[in-house]
Amino acid sequence: MEERTLDRAEPLAARERRSDWSDLGPRIASGLALAIGGVAAAWFGGAWIAGACGFAVVIMSYEWARMSERDAVTPAFMFALAGSLGAVMFASWGWLTYGAGWMAACALLSATRRRSLAGIIETAGGTLYIGMPCAVFVWLRHQPDGLAIVLVLFAVIWAADIFAYFGGKLIGGPKIATGLSPNKTWSGIISGVIAGAASGLGCGVVFAAPTAVEGLWLLVGAVIAFTGLMGDLFESFLKRRFGVKDASKIIPGHGGVLDRIDGLMAATLLTGAVVSAWPGVVAFLLARP
């Protein structure tokens, strides 16, 4: 009798979570505020984008220290901040390689405080996890087509996040990995990838890409969206690993900055790798000579 009761209660709990829209208002308000600030910083570039990423680094460094080293928050925060903020500064000067070296040095120095392999990975990995995407984001903005690259990242990731949220809420269905995240569903992932692909196509139209490469813009949008959603899932794994629900509660409806831009961070790393290996990729997608 008890097993049957539990079996019936589980889908009921899932339906109750899907029907809970109490966080929608705060999510919309905070999301709009962040979007306006992010687009403005990207549009003006230079010190604006570096300052915005530096500000995010400060908060995320604290969030990581708070999650990973609750008994030594201050030293963990200082090392993560020094490495990540230094990397962003180097990237703003066009020296991404030096920034990566500085960040790695700070990560290794911080890791000497830990005595277990898991602790070393958490400490060193935190600095890289925070600093590398932010530094690459600044570096991408300074590329010849930097504004277009950043705006495409924003458009695709936001579309994927929005439709993954509503797809999971309205459709529901099988979970992706309950051990990592109890709420994420395949319907949400599929909805997000489709929306990302559509957003990628829309970006191609806005940037006047020829019809011959529209299919590539669909693919670009889908890949960026999927990468971002996997970044979100990875952040859920980290929070489960550290036993916390949110990185912090600084953003109403979203949790922390790490909770909000985890998808953008993952997509930025992928985009940075592609642009580094193929500097003319944007010109190719726009069919420019």
N, C-alpha and C positions, 0 to 999 in steps of 0.2 A: 504494500500500500504506500509506503514512504517513497519508494523508487518511482512509482507512477505519479505521485504528487510532484516530485522534483522534475520529472520529465515534462509535466504540464506547465510548471512554473517557469521553466527556462525560456520557452518561446514567448510567454506572457511578459517576462522581463524585457526581452528583446523588443517586443512591440511597444512597451512603455518607454523605452529609451528612444525609439524612433519617433514617437509622438510627442516627445518633450522638446518644445521649441523655445524654451525659456532663455536660451543663450543667443537667439537669433538677433534680437535688437542690439545688444552690446557688440556682437560680432560685426554687424553692418556698420555701426557707428565707428568703432575702432578701425575696422578695415578701410573705410573711406578716408579716415584721417591719415593712416599709414600710407595709403595709395597716393594721396595728394602730396604728402611730404616726399615720398620716394620718387615720384615722377618729377617734381620740382628740382630735387637734388640731381637727378639724372640729366634733366634738361640743361641746367646751368653747368654741370660738370665741374672740373677743376677742384677748388677747395670745397665746394658744396658737396660733391659726391664723397670726397675723402672725409669730410667732417661727419656726414651722415653715417658712413661705415664705421668711423672711429667711435661715434656715439653708441652704435649698436654693439661694437666690440666690448665696450665698457660693461654694458648690461649683461651680455652673454657670458663674459668672463666670470662675472659674479654668479650668474645662474649655474654655470658649470661647476665652479668651486663649491657652491651651496649643495649641489647634487652629489658630487663625487667625493668631497672631503669635508664632511660636516664637522669634524673635530679639528680641522686646520683650514678654515675658510680663508683667512687673511693671506697666508703665504701662497695658497693655491691660486687665489684671485690675482695677487700681484704678479706671479710668474706668467699666468695665462694672459693677463693684460699687457705685460711688457712685450711678450712674444707676438701677440696678435696685433696690438696697436703699432708696434714697430714695423711689422710686415705691411700694414696698410700705408704707413708713411712712406716706406721704400717704394711701394707700388705707385703711390701718387707722384713720385719723382721719376717713374719709369724704370725702376730697378727691382723688378719682381724677383729675380734670382737672388739678389742680396737679401731681400725681404724673407725669402724662403729659408736662406741660411741662418739669418738672425732668429727666425721663429724656431727652427730646429734646435739651435743652441739653447734657447730659453727653455724649450720643452725638455731637452736632455738634462739641463741643470735642475729643473724642477723635479724630474724623475728621481734624482739622487736622494730625495727626501723619503722615498717609499722603499719598503723592504720586500715587497712581494711582486711577482711578475704582473699580476692583475693590477696592483696599485701603480706600478710603473707605466703600464699601458694606458690606464685611465688618466694619469696626470699628463704624460707626454701627448697622448692622443687628444686630450681636450684642447690644448693649445693649437694643435694642427687643425682640429675639427672646426674651431672658431676662426682662426686667423687665415687659413688658406682660402676659403671661399670669399671672405671679405676683401682680401688683397687681390685675388683674381678678378673680382667684380670691379674694383677700381681700375685695375689694369685693362680690363675689357673696355671700359668707358673711354680710355685714352687711345684706343685703336682708331684707325681711319674711319671705320663705320661704327664706332663705339656707341653712339646714341641709338642707332637702329638696333644693334645687338641687345642693348639693355632694355629697350622698349619691347622688343619681341619676347625677351625673358619674362618681363612683367606681365604682358598680355597673356601669354600661354600659361604661366604658372597660376595666375589669378583665375583664369577660366577653368583650369583643371581643379583647383581647390574648391571653387564655388560649386561646380557641377558634381564633384565627388561628394561634397557635403550633402547636397540635395538628393543626389542619386541614392546615397546610402540611407538617408532618412525616409525617402518616399518609396523606394523599391525594396530595400532590405535584402534579405536572402542570406546565402552562405557567407560565413566569415572567412577572411583571408588567413589569419593566424591568430587565434584567440590567445595564444601564449604571448604574443607580442602586443596586440591591441584588441581589446574586446569589442570594439565598435566598428572597425573597418571591414567593409564588405567588398565582394567582387563586383557587385553592381556599382558601388561608388568608384572603384578603380576604372571600370569600363566607361562609366559616364565621364569621368575626368579625362581619360585619354581621348575619347571622342571630342569632347569640348576643346581640349588642347589642339587636336588636329584641325578643328574648324577655326580656332583662333590663329593657328599658323597660316592657314589659307587666307584668312582675313588680313593678316599682316602682309602677305605677299601682294594682295590687291592694293592695300594702302601704299605700299612701296612701289607700286606699278611694275611688279614682276611680270614677265611675258607669260602667256597662257601655257607655253611649252614646259615651264618649270613649276606650274601650280601644284602638280603632284608631289614635287619635292618639298614644297612648303607644307603640304599636308603631313608628309613623313616627318619633317623637322618638328612640327608642332606636336605630333604624337610621341616622338622620342623624348622631347623636352618634358612633356607632361608626365609621361611614365617615369622618367628619372626623378622628377620632382615628387611624385607620389611615393616612390620607393624611398626617397629621402625622408619623407614624412613618416613612413613605416619604420625606418631606421631610428628616427628620433623616439618613436614609441618604444622600440626595443631598449634604447638607452634609459629611458625613464623607468621602464619595468626593471631593468638591471639595477638601478639605484633606488628603487622602491618609492618613487614619487609620481604624483598624478600630472603635475605641470612643472615646467622649469622654474616658473615664478608666477605671480598673479599681477604683473605690471600692466598687462593689456586686457581690458574687460572682454570677456567672452572667448579669449584665445589662450590665456595663460601668460607665458613669457615670450620674450623675443625669439628664443630658440624654438619655441612651439610654433611661432608665426612664420618664420622664414626658413624653416628646415628644408622645404621643397626647393625654394629659390637657391639655397646653398648648394644642394646636390646638382641642380641644373646648371649652376654657374661653373662648377668644377668640370662638368662634361663639356660645356660650351668653351671654356678656357682651353681645354685640351685640344678640341677640334680647331679652334682659331690659331693656337700655337703651332699645330702641325700643318695647317692649311690656311695661311693668312688671307688668301683671296676667296675664302668660302662665301662671304656675303656678296662679293662682286659676281661670283658664279651664280648664286641664287637669284640675283637680279639681272643676270645675263648681260652684265656690262663687259665691254671689251677690255 
